[in-house]
Amino acid sequence: MPDRPAGIPPLLTTAQLAQRLNLSTKTIYKLAKSGAISAMRAPGTRTAWRFDLATVEQELRANGAASD
């Protein structure tokens, strides 16, 4: 795997983000599809999403905490 350039945050999978935020993957998908959290599709895939943890945490704080 190539080294990540300085200043580029690591991106998390849906499962990793769900675990870090103590939410279900279903909730993460709902939040992403509704636009409540920023998400991007992994290149070359139709279903794999990636998330920047710091951005998502900031969005959830601004919009109120999510719950299952």
mmCIF file as Biopython writes it, N, C-alpha, C and O atoms, coordinates in Angstrom:
data_model
#
loop_
_atom_site.group_PDB
_atom_site.id
_atom_site.type_symbol
_atom_site.label_atom_id
_atom_site.label_alt_id
_atom_site.label_comp_id
_atom_site.label_asym_id
_atom_site.label_entity_id
_atom_site.label_seq_id
_atom_site.pdbx_PDB_ins_code
_atom_site.Cartn_x
_atom_site.Cartn_y
_atom_site.Cartn_z
_atom_site.occupancy
_atom_site.B_iso_or_equiv
_atom_site.auth_seq_id
_atom_site.auth_asym_id
_atom_site.pdbx_PDB_model_num
ATOM 1   N N  . MET A ? 1  ? 0.845   -1.179 0.000  1.0 0.0 1  A 1 
ATOM 2   C CA . MET A ? 1  ? 0.000   0.000  0.000  1.0 0.0 1  A 1 
ATOM 3   C C  . MET A ? 1  ? 0.893   1.245  0.000  1.0 0.0 1  A 1 
ATOM 4   O O  . MET A ? 1  ? 1.828   1.320  0.797  1.0 0.0 1  A 1 
ATOM 5   N N  . PRO A ? 2  ? 0.628   2.217  -0.870 1.0 0.0 2  A 1 
ATOM 6   C CA . PRO A ? 2  ? 1.479   3.397  -0.935 1.0 0.0 2  A 1 
ATOM 7   C C  . PRO A ? 2  ? 1.347   4.252  0.322  1.0 0.0 2  A 1 
ATOM 8   O O  . PRO A ? 2  ? 0.312   4.249  0.990  1.0 0.0 2  A 1 
ATOM 9   N N  . ASP A ? 3  ? 2.424   4.986  0.631  1.0 0.0 3  A 1 
ATOM 10  C CA . ASP A ? 3  ? 2.386   5.882  1.779  1.0 0.0 3  A 1 
ATOM 11  C C  . ASP A ? 3  ? 1.391   7.000  1.519  1.0 0.0 3  A 1 
ATOM 12  O O  . ASP A ? 3  ? 1.244   7.476  0.394  1.0 0.0 3  A 1 
ATOM 13  N N  . ARG A ? 4  ? 0.705   7.413  2.594  1.0 0.0 4  A 1 
ATOM 14  C CA . ARG A ? 4  ? -0.253  8.510  2.501  1.0 0.0 4  A 1 
ATOM 15  C C  . ARG A ? 4  ? 0.515   9.832  2.575  1.0 0.0 4  A 1 
ATOM 16  O O  . ARG A ? 4  ? 1.358   9.999  3.456  1.0 0.0 4  A 1 
ATOM 17  N N  . PRO A ? 5  ? 0.238   10.774 1.666  1.0 0.0 5  A 1 
ATOM 18  C CA . PRO A ? 5  ? 0.904   12.073 1.716  1.0 0.0 5  A 1 
ATOM 19  C C  . PRO A ? 5  ? 0.613   12.780 3.041  1.0 0.0 5  A 1 
ATOM 20  O O  . PRO A ? 5  ? -0.458  12.597 3.620  1.0 0.0 5  A 1 
ATOM 21  N N  . ALA A ? 6  ? 1.545   13.572 3.511  1.0 0.0 6  A 1 
ATOM 22  C CA . ALA A ? 6  ? 1.374   14.311 4.760  1.0 0.0 6  A 1 
ATOM 23  C C  . ALA A ? 6  ? 0.143   15.204 4.670  1.0 0.0 6  A 1 
ATOM 24  O O  . ALA A ? 6  ? -0.112  15.828 3.640  1.0 0.0 6  A 1 
ATOM 25  N N  . GLY A ? 7  ? -0.603  15.256 5.746  1.0 0.0 7  A 1 
ATOM 26  C CA . GLY A ? 7  ? -1.773  16.114 5.803  1.0 0.0 7  A 1 
ATOM 27  C C  . GLY A ? 7  ? -3.054  15.490 5.274  1.0 0.0 7  A 1 
ATOM 28  O O  . GLY A ? 7  ? -4.118  16.101 5.380  1.0 0.0 7  A 1 
ATOM 29  N N  . ILE A ? 8  ? -2.981  14.290 4.708  1.0 0.0 8  A 1 
ATOM 30  C CA . ILE A ? 8  ? -4.171  13.603 4.206  1.0 0.0 8  A 1 
ATOM 31  C C  . ILE A ? 8  ? -4.634  12.625 5.292  1.0 0.0 8  A 1 
ATOM 32  O O  . ILE A ? 8  ? -3.904  11.695 5.633  1.0 0.0 8  A 1 
ATOM 33  N N  . PRO A ? 9  ? -5.848  12.828 5.840  1.0 0.0 9  A 1 
ATOM 34  C CA . PRO A ? 9  ? -6.300  11.933 6.906  1.0 0.0 9  A 1 
ATOM 35  C C  . PRO A ? 9  ? -6.654  10.555 6.369  1.0 0.0 9  A 1 
ATOM 36  O O  . PRO A ? 9  ? -7.037  10.420 5.207  1.0 0.0 9  A 1 
ATOM 37  N N  . PRO A ? 10 ? -6.529  9.529  7.209  1.0 0.0 10 A 1 
ATOM 38  C CA . PRO A ? 10 ? -6.933  8.187  6.787  1.0 0.0 10 A 1 
ATOM 39  C C  . PRO A ? 10 ? -8.451  8.129  6.663  1.0 0.0 10 A 1 
ATOM 40  O O  . PRO A ? 10 ? -9.169  8.797  7.406  1.0 0.0 10 A 1 
ATOM 41  N N  . LEU A ? 11 ? -8.921  7.344  5.740  1.0 0.0 11 A 1 
ATOM 42  C CA . LEU A ? 11 ? -10.358 7.174  5.550  1.0 0.0 11 A 1 
ATOM 43  C C  . LEU A ? 11 ? -10.794 5.846  6.141  1.0 0.0 11 A 1 
ATOM 44  O O  . LEU A ? 11 ? -10.078 4.849  6.039  1.0 0.0 11 A 1 
ATOM 45  N N  . LEU A ? 12 ? -11.961 5.831  6.755  1.0 0.0 12 A 1 
ATOM 46  C CA . LEU A ? 12 ? -12.485 4.637  7.404  1.0 0.0 12 A 1 
ATOM 47  C C  . LEU A ? 12 ? -13.573 3.998  6.551  1.0 0.0 12 A 1 
ATOM 48  O O  . LEU A ? 12 ? -14.278 4.682  5.809  1.0 0.0 12 A 1 
ATOM 49  N N  . THR A ? 13 ? -13.699 2.687  6.664  1.0 0.0 13 A 1 
ATOM 50  C CA . THR A ? 13 ? -14.798 1.975  6.022  1.0 0.0 13 A 1 
ATOM 51  C C  . THR A ? 13 ? -16.061 2.191  6.862  1.0 0.0 13 A 1 
ATOM 52  O O  . THR A ? 13 ? -15.996 2.737  7.964  1.0 0.0 13 A 1 
ATOM 53  N N  . THR A ? 14 ? -17.185 1.767  6.342  1.0 0.0 14 A 1 
ATOM 54  C CA . THR A ? 14 ? -18.445 1.877  7.075  1.0 0.0 14 A 1 
ATOM 55  C C  . THR A ? 14 ? -18.370 1.114  8.395  1.0 0.0 14 A 1 
ATOM 56  O O  . THR A ? 14 ? -18.792 1.624  9.433  1.0 0.0 14 A 1 
ATOM 57  N N  . ALA A ? 15 ? -17.842 -0.087 8.358  1.0 0.0 15 A 1 
ATOM 58  C CA . ALA A ? 15 ? -17.736 -0.899 9.577  1.0 0.0 15 A 1 
ATOM 59  C C  . ALA A ? 15 ? -16.799 -0.258 10.599 1.0 0.0 15 A 1 
ATOM 60  O O  . ALA A ? 15 ? -17.094 -0.254 11.794 1.0 0.0 15 A 1 
ATOM 61  N N  . GLN A ? 16 ? -15.677 0.281  10.137 1.0 0.0 16 A 1 
ATOM 62  C CA . GLN A ? 16 ? -14.737 0.925  11.049 1.0 0.0 16 A 1 
ATOM 63  C C  . GLN A ? 16 ? -15.360 2.156  11.702 1.0 0.0 16 A 1 
ATOM 64  O O  . GLN A ? 16 ? -15.205 2.369  12.904 1.0 0.0 16 A 1 
ATOM 65  N N  . LEU A ? 17 ? -16.070 2.970  10.906 1.0 0.0 17 A 1 
ATOM 66  C CA . LEU A ? 17 ? -16.714 4.162  11.451 1.0 0.0 17 A 1 
ATOM 67  C C  . LEU A ? 17 ? -17.805 3.783  12.443 1.0 0.0 17 A 1 
ATOM 68  O O  . LEU A ? 17 ? -17.924 4.399  13.502 1.0 0.0 17 A 1 
ATOM 69  N N  . ALA A ? 18 ? -18.592 2.784  12.111 1.0 0.0 18 A 1 
ATOM 70  C CA . ALA A ? 18 ? -19.651 2.329  13.018 1.0 0.0 18 A 1 
ATOM 71  C C  . ALA A ? 18 ? -19.067 1.895  14.356 1.0 0.0 18 A 1 
ATOM 72  O O  . ALA A ? 18 ? -19.606 2.222  15.413 1.0 0.0 18 A 1 
ATOM 73  N N  . GLN A ? 19 ? -17.971 1.162  14.304 1.0 0.0 19 A 1 
ATOM 74  C CA . GLN A ? 19 ? -17.329 0.705  15.538 1.0 0.0 19 A 1 
ATOM 75  C C  . GLN A ? 19 ? -16.795 1.888  16.348 1.0 0.0 19 A 1 
ATOM 76  O O  . GLN A ? 19 ? -16.979 1.940  17.564 1.0 0.0 19 A 1 
ATOM 77  N N  . ARG A ? 20 ? -16.138 2.832  15.680 1.0 0.0 20 A 1 
ATOM 78  C CA . ARG A ? 20 ? -15.569 3.995  16.383 1.0 0.0 20 A 1 
ATOM 79  C C  . ARG A ? 20 ? -16.642 4.857  17.029 1.0 0.0 20 A 1 
ATOM 80  O O  . ARG A ? 20 ? -16.424 5.418  18.103 1.0 0.0 20 A 1 
ATOM 81  N N  . LEU A ? 21 ? -17.820 4.968  16.373 1.0 0.0 21 A 1 
ATOM 82  C CA . LEU A ? 21 ? -18.893 5.817  16.889 1.0 0.0 21 A 1 
ATOM 83  C C  . LEU A ? 21 ? -19.922 5.049  17.710 1.0 0.0 21 A 1 
ATOM 84  O O  . LEU A ? 21 ? -20.877 5.631  18.225 1.0 0.0 21 A 1 
ATOM 85  N N  . ASN A ? 22 ? -19.721 3.734  17.830 1.0 0.0 22 A 1 
ATOM 86  C CA . ASN A ? 22 ? -20.646 2.878  18.570 1.0 0.0 22 A 1 
ATOM 87  C C  . ASN A ? 22 ? -22.061 2.960  17.983 1.0 0.0 22 A 1 
ATOM 88  O O  . ASN A ? 22 ? -23.047 3.088  18.709 1.0 0.0 22 A 1 
ATOM 89  N N  . LEU A ? 23 ? -22.129 2.883  16.658 1.0 0.0 23 A 1 
ATOM 90  C CA . LEU A ? 23 ? -23.388 2.881  15.921 1.0 0.0 23 A 1 
ATOM 91  C C  . LEU A ? 23 ? -23.412 1.641  15.030 1.0 0.0 23 A 1 
ATOM 92  O O  . LEU A ? 23 ? -22.379 1.010  14.806 1.0 0.0 23 A 1 
ATOM 93  N N  . SER A ? 24 ? -24.579 1.300  14.531 1.0 0.0 24 A 1 
ATOM 94  C CA . SER A ? 24 ? -24.657 0.179  13.601 1.0 0.0 24 A 1 
ATOM 95  C C  . SER A ? 24 ? -24.252 0.638  12.205 1.0 0.0 24 A 1 
ATOM 96  O O  . SER A ? 24 ? -24.308 1.828  11.895 1.0 0.0 24 A 1 
ATOM 97  N N  . THR A ? 25 ? -23.848 -0.305 11.372 1.0 0.0 25 A 1 
ATOM 98  C CA . THR A ? 25 ? -23.514 0.047  9.989  1.0 0.0 25 A 1 
ATOM 99  C C  . THR A ? 25 ? -24.761 0.558  9.269  1.0 0.0 25 A 1 
ATOM 100 O O  . THR A ? 25 ? -24.665 1.426  8.402  1.0 0.0 25 A 1 
ATOM 101 N N  . LYS A ? 26 ? -25.913 0.029  9.622  1.0 0.0 26 A 1 
ATOM 102 C CA . LYS A ? 26 ? -27.166 0.496  9.019  1.0 0.0 26 A 1 
ATOM 103 C C  . LYS A ? 26 ? -27.382 1.984  9.301  1.0 0.0 26 A 1 
ATOM 104 O O  . LYS A ? 26 ? -27.804 2.727  8.415  1.0 0.0 26 A 1 
ATOM 105 N N  . THR A ? 27 ? -27.098 2.417  10.518 1.0 0.0 27 A 1 
ATOM 106 C CA . THR A ? 27 ? -27.230 3.831  10.868 1.0 0.0 27 A 1 
ATOM 107 C C  . THR A ? 27 ? -26.236 4.681  10.085 1.0 0.0 27 A 1 
ATOM 108 O O  . THR A ? 27 ? -26.573 5.774  9.630  1.0 0.0 27 A 1 
ATOM 109 N N  . ILE A ? 28 ? -25.020 4.186  9.929  1.0 0.0 28 A 1 
ATOM 110 C CA . ILE A ? 28 ? -24.009 4.925  9.159  1.0 0.0 28 A 1 
ATOM 111 C C  . ILE A ? 28 ? -24.485 5.107  7.720  1.0 0.0 28 A 1 
ATOM 112 O O  . ILE A ? 28 ? -24.386 6.203  7.170  1.0 0.0 28 A 1 
ATOM 113 N N  . TYR A ? 29 ? -25.001 4.041  7.109  1.0 0.0 29 A 1 
ATOM 114 C CA . TYR A ? 29 ? -25.518 4.149  5.739  1.0 0.0 29 A 1 
ATOM 115 C C  . TYR A ? 29 ? -26.652 5.162  5.658  1.0 0.0 29 A 1 
ATOM 116 O O  . TYR A ? 29 ? -26.696 5.964  4.726  1.0 0.0 29 A 1 
ATOM 117 N N  . LYS A ? 30 ? -27.571 5.137  6.622  1.0 0.0 30 A 1 
ATOM 118 C CA . LYS A ? 30 ? -28.691 6.080  6.622  1.0 0.0 30 A 1 
ATOM 119 C C  . LYS A ? 30 ? -28.198 7.521  6.722  1.0 0.0 30 A 1 
ATOM 120 O O  . LYS A ? 30 ? -28.675 8.397  6.000  1.0 0.0 30 A 1 
ATOM 121 N N  . LEU A ? 31 ? -27.246 7.762  7.616  1.0 0.0 31 A 1 
ATOM 122 C CA . LEU A ? 31 ? -26.703 9.107  7.782  1.0 0.0 31 A 1 
ATOM 123 C C  . LEU A ? 31 ? -25.995 9.584  6.512  1.0 0.0 31 A 1 
ATOM 124 O O  . LEU A ? 31 ? -26.123 10.744 6.120  1.0 0.0 31 A 1 
ATOM 125 N N  . ALA A ? 32 ? -25.260 8.696  5.885  1.0 0.0 32 A 1 
ATOM 126 C CA . ALA A ? 32 ? -24.540 9.055  4.651  1.0 0.0 32 A 1 
ATOM 127 C C  . ALA A ? 32 ? -25.519 9.336  3.511  1.0 0.0 32 A 1 
ATOM 128 O O  . ALA A ? 32 ? -25.373 10.325 2.793  1.0 0.0 32 A 1 
ATOM 129 N N  . LYS A ? 33 ? -26.511 8.470  3.348  1.0 0.0 33 A 1 
ATOM 130 C CA . LYS A ? 33 ? -27.475 8.643  2.257  1.0 0.0 33 A 1 
ATOM 131 C C  . LYS A ? 33 ? -28.318 9.894  2.436  1.0 0.0 33 A 1 
ATOM 132 O O  . LYS A ? 33 ? -28.716 10.517 1.452  1.0 0.0 33 A 1 
ATOM 133 N N  . SER A ? 34 ? -28.597 10.271 3.686  1.0 0.0 34 A 1 
ATOM 134 C CA . SER A ? 34 ? -29.409 11.467 3.942  1.0 0.0 34 A 1 
ATOM 135 C C  . SER A ? 34 ? -28.588 12.752 3.836  1.0 0.0 34 A 1 
ATOM 136 O O  . SER A ? 34 ? -29.145 13.849 3.779  1.0 0.0 34 A 1 
ATOM 137 N N  . GLY A ? 35 ? -27.254 12.609 3.811  1.0 0.0 35 A 1 
ATOM 138 C CA . GLY A ? 35 ? -26.385 13.782 3.747  1.0 0.0 35 A 1 
ATOM 139 C C  . GLY A ? 35 ? -26.024 14.347 5.110  1.0 0.0 35 A 1 
ATOM 140 O O  . GLY A ? 35 ? -25.385 15.396 5.196  1.0 0.0 35 A 1 
ATOM 141 N N  . ALA A ? 36 ? -26.423 13.668 6.174  1.0 0.0 36 A 1 
ATOM 142 C CA . ALA A ? 36 ? -26.117 14.131 7.523  1.0 0.0 36 A 1 
ATOM 143 C C  . ALA A ? 36 ? -24.624 14.035 7.836  1.0 0.0 36 A 1 
ATOM 144 O O  . ALA A ? 36 ? -24.103 14.805 8.643  1.0 0.0 36 A 1 
ATOM 145 N N  . ILE A ? 37 ? -23.939 13.088 7.194  1.0 0.0 37 A 1 
ATOM 146 C CA . ILE A ? 37 ? -22.483 12.982 7.333  1.0 0.0 37 A 1 
ATOM 147 C C  . ILE A ? 37 ? -21.868 12.882 5.942  1.0 0.0 37 A 1 
ATOM 148 O O  . ILE A ? 37 ? -22.476 12.352 5.012  1.0 0.0 37 A 1 
ATOM 149 N N  . SER A ? 38 ? -20.668 13.392 5.825  1.0 0.0 38 A 1 
ATOM 150 C CA . SER A ? 38 ? -19.961 13.354 4.548  1.0 0.0 38 A 1 
ATOM 151 C C  . SER A ? 38 ? -19.420 11.958 4.286  1.0 0.0 38 A 1 
ATOM 152 O O  . SER A ? 38 ? -18.873 11.304 5.174  1.0 0.0 38 A 1 
ATOM 153 N N  . ALA A ? 39 ? -19.584 11.527 3.059  1.0 0.0 39 A 1 
ATOM 154 C CA . ALA A ? 39 ? -19.100 10.214 2.653  1.0 0.0 39 A 1 
ATOM 155 C C  . ALA A ? 39 ? -18.662 10.279 1.202  1.0 0.0 39 A 1 
ATOM 156 O O  . ALA A ? 39 ? -19.119 11.127 0.435  1.0 0.0 39 A 1 
ATOM 157 N N  . MET A ? 40 ? -17.770 9.372  0.840  1.0 0.0 40 A 1 
ATOM 158 C CA . MET A ? 40 ? -17.373 9.277  -0.561 1.0 0.0 40 A 1 
ATOM 159 C C  . MET A ? 40 ? -17.303 7.814  -0.942 1.0 0.0 40 A 1 
ATOM 160 O O  . MET A ? 40 ? -17.007 6.951  -0.115 1.0 0.0 40 A 1 
ATOM 161 N N  . ARG A ? 41 ? -17.575 7.556  -2.183 1.0 0.0 41 A 1 
ATOM 162 C CA . ARG A ? 41 ? -17.496 6.184  -2.685 1.0 0.0 41 A 1 
ATOM 163 C C  . ARG A ? 41 ? -16.039 5.850  -2.965 1.0 0.0 41 A 1 
ATOM 164 O O  . ARG A ? 41 ? -15.291 6.672  -3.495 1.0 0.0 41 A 1 
ATOM 165 N N  . ALA A ? 42 ? -15.652 4.651  -2.607 1.0 0.0 42 A 1 
ATOM 166 C CA . ALA A ? 42 ? -14.293 4.195  -2.904 1.0 0.0 42 A 1 
ATOM 167 C C  . ALA A ? 42 ? -14.146 4.063  -4.417 1.0 0.0 42 A 1 
ATOM 168 O O  . ALA A ? 42 ? -15.053 3.560  -5.080 1.0 0.0 42 A 1 
ATOM 169 N N  . PRO A ? 43 ? -13.026 4.502  -4.967 1.0 0.0 43 A 1 
ATOM 170 C CA . PRO A ? 43 ? -12.822 4.413  -6.415 1.0 0.0 43 A 1 
ATOM 171 C C  . PRO A ? 43 ? -12.965 2.987  -6.926 1.0 0.0 43 A 1 
ATOM 172 O O  . PRO A ? 43 ? -12.464 2.041  -6.318 1.0 0.0 43 A 1 
ATOM 173 N N  . GLY A ? 44 ? -13.652 2.848  -8.044 1.0 0.0 44 A 1 
ATOM 174 C CA . GLY A ? 44 ? -13.785 1.548  -8.679 1.0 0.0 44 A 1 
ATOM 175 C C  . GLY A ? 44 ? -14.852 0.654  -8.078 1.0 0.0 44 A 1 
ATOM 176 O O  . GLY A ? 44 ? -14.964 -0.515 -8.447 1.0 0.0 44 A 1 
ATOM 177 N N  . THR A ? 45 ? -15.645 1.198  -7.145 1.0 0.0 45 A 1 
ATOM 178 C CA . THR A ? 45 ? -16.700 0.388  -6.536 1.0 0.0 45 A 1 
ATOM 179 C C  . THR A ? 45 ? -18.028 1.115  -6.629 1.0 0.0 45 A 1 
ATOM 180 O O  . THR A ? 45 ? -18.078 2.330  -6.824 1.0 0.0 45 A 1 
ATOM 181 N N  . ARG A ? 46 ? -19.094 0.359  -6.487 1.0 0.0 46 A 1 
ATOM 182 C CA . ARG A ? 46 ? -20.420 0.966  -6.471 1.0 0.0 46 A 1 
ATOM 183 C C  . ARG A ? 46 ? -20.992 1.020  -5.066 1.0 0.0 46 A 1 
ATOM 184 O O  . ARG A ? 46 ? -21.924 1.781  -4.806 1.0 0.0 46 A 1 
ATOM 185 N N  . THR A ? 47 ? -20.448 0.228  -4.161 1.0 0.0 47 A 1 
ATOM 186 C CA . THR A ? 47 ? -21.056 0.129  -2.837 1.0 0.0 47 A 1 
ATOM 187 C C  . THR A ? 47 ? -20.131 0.479  -1.676 1.0 0.0 47 A 1 
ATOM 188 O O  . THR A ? 47 ? -20.621 0.695  -0.567 1.0 0.0 47 A 1 
ATOM 189 N N  . ALA A ? 48 ? -18.839 0.542  -1.877 1.0 0.0 48 A 1 
ATOM 190 C CA . ALA A ? 48 ? -17.915 0.794  -0.768 1.0 0.0 48 A 1 
ATOM 191 C C  . ALA A ? 48 ? -17.827 2.290  -0.478 1.0 0.0 48 A 1 
ATOM 192 O O  . ALA A ? 48 ? -17.483 3.081  -1.356 1.0 0.0 48 A 1 
ATOM 193 N N  . TRP A ? 49 ? -18.136 2.667  0.750  1.0 0.0 49 A 1 
ATOM 194 C CA . TRP A ? 49 ? -18.084 4.058  1.187  1.0 0.0 49 A 1 
ATOM 195 C C  . TRP A ? 49 ? -16.857 4.272  2.057  1.0 0.0 49 A 1 
ATOM 196 O O  . TRP A ? 49 ? -16.388 3.341  2.711  1.0 0.0 49 A 1 
ATOM 197 N N  . ARG A ? 50 ? -16.337 5.488  2.070  1.0 0.0 50 A 1 
ATOM 198 C CA . ARG A ? 50 ? -15.219 5.854  2.934  1.0 0.0 50 A 1 
ATOM 199 C C  . ARG A ? 50 ? -15.568 7.149  3.648  1.0 0.0 50 A 1 
ATOM 200 O O  . ARG A ? 50 ? -16.278 8.003  3.116  1.0 0.0 50 A 1 
ATOM 201 N N  . PHE A ? 51 ? -15.047 7.278  4.881  1.0 0.0 51 A 1 
ATOM 202 C CA . PHE A ? 51 ? -15.388 8.396  5.737  1.0 0.0 51 A 1 
ATOM 203 C C  . PHE A ? 51 ? -14.140 8.953  6.418  1.0 0.0 51 A 1 
ATOM 204 O O  . PHE A ? 51 ? -13.242 8.203  6.802  1.0 0.0 51 A 1 
ATOM 205 N N  . ASP A ? 52 ? -14.096 10.277 6.563  1.0 0.0 52 A 1 
ATOM 206 C CA . ASP A ? 52 ? -13.047 10.934 7.336  1.0 0.0 52 A 1 
ATOM 207 C C  . ASP A ? 52 ? -13.598 11.119 8.749  1.0 0.0 52 A 1 
ATOM 208 O O  . ASP A ? 52 ? -14.565 11.856 8.943  1.0 0.0 52 A 1 
ATOM 209 N N  . LEU A ? 53 ? -12.997 10.464 9.730  1.0 0.0 53 A 1 
ATOM 210 C CA . LEU A ? 53 ? -13.512 10.451 11.095 1.0 0.0 53 A 1 
ATOM 211 C C  . LEU A ? 53 ? -13.656 11.856 11.672 1.0 0.0 53 A 1 
ATOM 212 O O  . LEU A ? 53 ? -14.691 12.169 12.262 1.0 0.0 53 A 1 
ATOM 213 N N  . ALA A ? 54 ? -12.656 12.701 11.519 1.0 0.0 54 A 1 
ATOM 214 C CA . ALA A ? 54 ? -12.705 14.044 12.095 1.0 0.0 54 A 1 
ATOM 215 C C  . ALA A ? 54 ? -13.869 14.850 11.509 1.0 0.0 54 A 1 
ATOM 216 O O  . ALA A ? 54 ? -14.562 15.557 12.240 1.0 0.0 54 A 1 
ATOM 217 N N  . THR A ? 55 ? -14.082 14.746 10.206 1.0 0.0 55 A 1 
ATOM 218 C CA . THR A ? 55 ? -15.179 15.471 9.564  1.0 0.0 55 A 1 
ATOM 219 C C  . THR A ? 55 ? -16.519 14.965 10.059 1.0 0.0 55 A 1 
ATOM 220 O O  . THR A ? 55 ? -17.403 15.761 10.377 1.0 0.0 55 A 1 
ATOM 221 N N  . VAL A ? 56 ? -16.683 13.648 10.129 1.0 0.0 56 A 1 
ATOM 222 C CA . VAL A ? 56 ? -17.944 13.060 10.582 1.0 0.0 56 A 1 
ATOM 223 C C  . VAL A ? 56 ? -18.226 13.454 12.025 1.0 0.0 56 A 1 
ATOM 224 O O  . VAL A ? 56 ? -19.357 13.820 12.347 1.0 0.0 56 A 1 
ATOM 225 N N  . GLU A ? 57 ? -17.229 13.389 12.900 1.0 0.0 57 A 1 
ATOM 226 C CA . GLU A ? 57 ? -17.432 13.769 14.297 1.0 0.0 57 A 1 
ATOM 227 C C  . GLU A ? 57 ? -17.861 15.232 14.400 1.0 0.0 57 A 1 
ATOM 228 O O  . GLU A ? 57 ? -18.737 15.570 15.196 1.0 0.0 57 A 1 
ATOM 229 N N  . GLN A ? 58 ? -17.250 16.090 13.604 1.0 0.0 58 A 1 
ATOM 230 C CA . GLN A ? 58 ? -17.603 17.514 13.600 1.0 0.0 58 A 1 
ATOM 231 C C  . GLN A ? 58 ? -19.052 17.708 13.121 1.0 0.0 58 A 1 
ATOM 232 O O  . GLN A ? 58 ? -19.800 18.491 13.707 1.0 0.0 58 A 1 
ATOM 233 N N  . GLU A ? 59 ? -19.436 17.006 12.075 1.0 0.0 59 A 1 
ATOM 234 C CA . GLU A ? 59 ? -20.804 17.115 11.554 1.0 0.0 59 A 1 
ATOM 235 C C  . GLU A ? 59 ? -21.825 16.623 12.567 1.0 0.0 59 A 1 
ATOM 236 O O  . GLU A ? 59 ? -22.879 17.238 12.732 1.0 0.0 59 A 1 
ATOM 237 N N  . LEU A ? 60 ? -21.528 15.529 13.246 1.0 0.0 60 A 1 
ATOM 238 C CA . LEU A ? 60 ? -22.458 15.001 14.252 1.0 0.0 60 A 1 
ATOM 239 C C  . LEU A ? 60 ? -22.585 15.952 15.447 1.0 0.0 60 A 1 
ATOM 240 O O  . LEU A ? 60 ? -23.678 16.120 15.989 1.0 0.0 60 A 1 
ATOM 241 N N  . ARG A ? 61 ? -21.482 16.569 15.857 1.0 0.0 61 A 1 
ATOM 242 C CA . ARG A ? 61 ? -21.551 17.557 16.948 1.0 0.0 61 A 1 
ATOM 243 C C  . ARG A ? 61 ? -22.402 18.747 16.542 1.0 0.0 61 A 1 
ATOM 244 O O  . ARG A ? 61 ? -23.200 19.248 17.335 1.0 0.0 61 A 1 
ATOM 245 N N  . ALA A ? 62 ? -22.230 19.201 15.301 1.0 0.0 62 A 1 
ATOM 246 C CA . ALA A ? 62 ? -22.967 20.366 14.812 1.0 0.0 62 A 1 
ATOM 247 C C  . ALA A ? 62 ? -24.467 20.083 14.672 1.0 0.0 62 A 1 
ATOM 248 O O  . ALA A ? 62 ? -25.295 20.969 14.883 1.0 0.0 62 A 1 
ATOM 249 N N  . ASN A ? 63 ? -24.806 18.837 14.314 1.0 0.0 63 A 1 
ATOM 250 C CA . ASN A ? 63 ? -26.189 18.469 14.048 1.0 0.0 63 A 1 
ATOM 251 C C  . ASN A ? 63 ? -26.857 17.705 15.194 1.0 0.0 63 A 1 
ATOM 252 O O  . ASN A ? 63 ? -28.024 17.327 15.092 1.0 0.0 63 A 1 
ATOM 253 N N  . GLY A ? 64 ? -26.126 17.481 16.273 1.0 0.0 64 A 1 
ATOM 254 C CA . GLY A ? 64 ? -26.651 16.659 17.363 1.0 0.0 64 A 1 
ATOM 255 C C  . GLY A ? 64 ? -26.227 15.215 17.177 1.0 0.0 64 A 1 
ATOM 256 O O  . GLY A ? 64 ? -26.024 14.768 16.049 1.0 0.0 64 A 1 
ATOM 257 N N  . ALA A ? 65 ? -26.094 14.494 18.251 1.0 0.0 65 A 1 
ATOM 258 C CA . ALA A ? 65 ? -25.620 13.104 18.193 1.0 0.0 65 A 1 
ATOM 259 C C  . ALA A ? 65 ? -26.629 12.207 17.519 1.0 0.0 65 A 1 
ATOM 260 O O  . ALA A ? 65 ? -27.837 12.389 17.671 1.0 0.0 65 A 1 
ATOM 261 N N  . ALA A ? 66 ? -26.132 11.233 16.770 1.0 0.0 66 A 1 
ATOM 262 C CA . ALA A ? 66 ? -26.985 10.232 16.114 1.0 0.0 66 A 1 
ATOM 263 C C  . ALA A ? 66 ? -27.264 9.114  17.090 1.0 0.0 66 A 1 
ATOM 264 O O  . ALA A ? 66 ? -26.482 8.867  18.008 1.0 0.0 66 A 1 
ATOM 265 N N  . SER A ? 67 ? -28.367 8.447  16.892 1.0 0.0 67 A 1 
ATOM 266 C CA . SER A ? 67 ? -28.678 7.284  17.727 1.0 0.0 67 A 1 
ATOM 267 C C  . SER A ? 67 ? -29.263 6.187  16.876 1.0 0.0 67 A 1 
ATOM 268 O O  . SER A ? 67 ? -29.870 6.444  15.837 1.0 0.0 67 A 1 
ATOM 269 N N  . ASP A ? 68 ? -29.077 4.956  17.325 1.0 0.0 68 A 1 
ATOM 270 C CA . ASP A ? 68 ? -29.637 3.788  16.608 1.0 0.0 68 A 1 
ATOM 271 C C  . ASP A ? 68 ? -31.128 3.730  16.818 1.0 0.0 68 A 1 
ATOM 272 O O  . ASP A ? 68 ? -31.790 2.829  16.304 1.0 0.0 68 A 1 
#
